[in-house]
Every structure is written in C-alpha cells, then in structure tokens.
Amino acid sequence: MVILTDRQIRAARALLGWTQTTLSDRALVAPSVVKRAENGERIRSATMRAICDALYKAGVRFAVDDEGESVKILHSATAPPAAPGAEGAEPPARRPKATRGRT
C-alpha cells in the first residue's frame, strides 16, 4: 500500500487546483480527515487509500526514492478541452431535423 506524506497530499492538491473540500468530496471522506492527513496526523489506512485513489484517478502520480518524494500530474489529466474547430476537437453535435407532423 502506498502511504502518502502530508507534503505529497498538499502538493497533489495544488497541482490539481483542488481545495481540501474538493479532495474530500472526490475521496468520499470528511474534510476534517483531509486536514488531518495534510497536518501529518495518522488516519486509517482505508481512508488513506480513498485519498490516494481520488488523486490517482485525477492523474496524479507519486514516488518515493533515494532522492526524496515526488508528485507529478499526467498532462492529459490537466489539458483543457480543445476549442471548437481546433484540431482534435470533437465536431459539434447535429440536431435532428424537425418533421412538423410528417410520418
């Protein structure tokens, strides 16, 4: 199981632009639990897993190695949707033609 540090949780939230409330909503935990986790207090392992899963689903990746802790976010997770008409944008949805009583 991945155990995140308080710094990693805060950094991940910052990368995503999330508040503690947003993270608590995504992880289905109380906001006070996120605050405690970010203050370095112990929380249940199932709760830590829920926080980790919510951040992972949002595109955040964590690592701990000899050089220290790291947090990164996948580019595709933060890329804004393409503008209409731009390369890679989905074509606009077509509305069905009105039939005005024809059968």
PyMOL commands that set and color helices and strands:
alter all, ss='L'
color gray80, all
select helices_A, chain A and resi 6-16+20-27+31-38+45-57+75-78
alter helices_A, ss='H'
color red, helices_A
select strands_A, chain A and resi 60-65+68-73
alter strands_A, ss='S'
color yellow, strands_A
deselect
rebuild
show_as cartoon
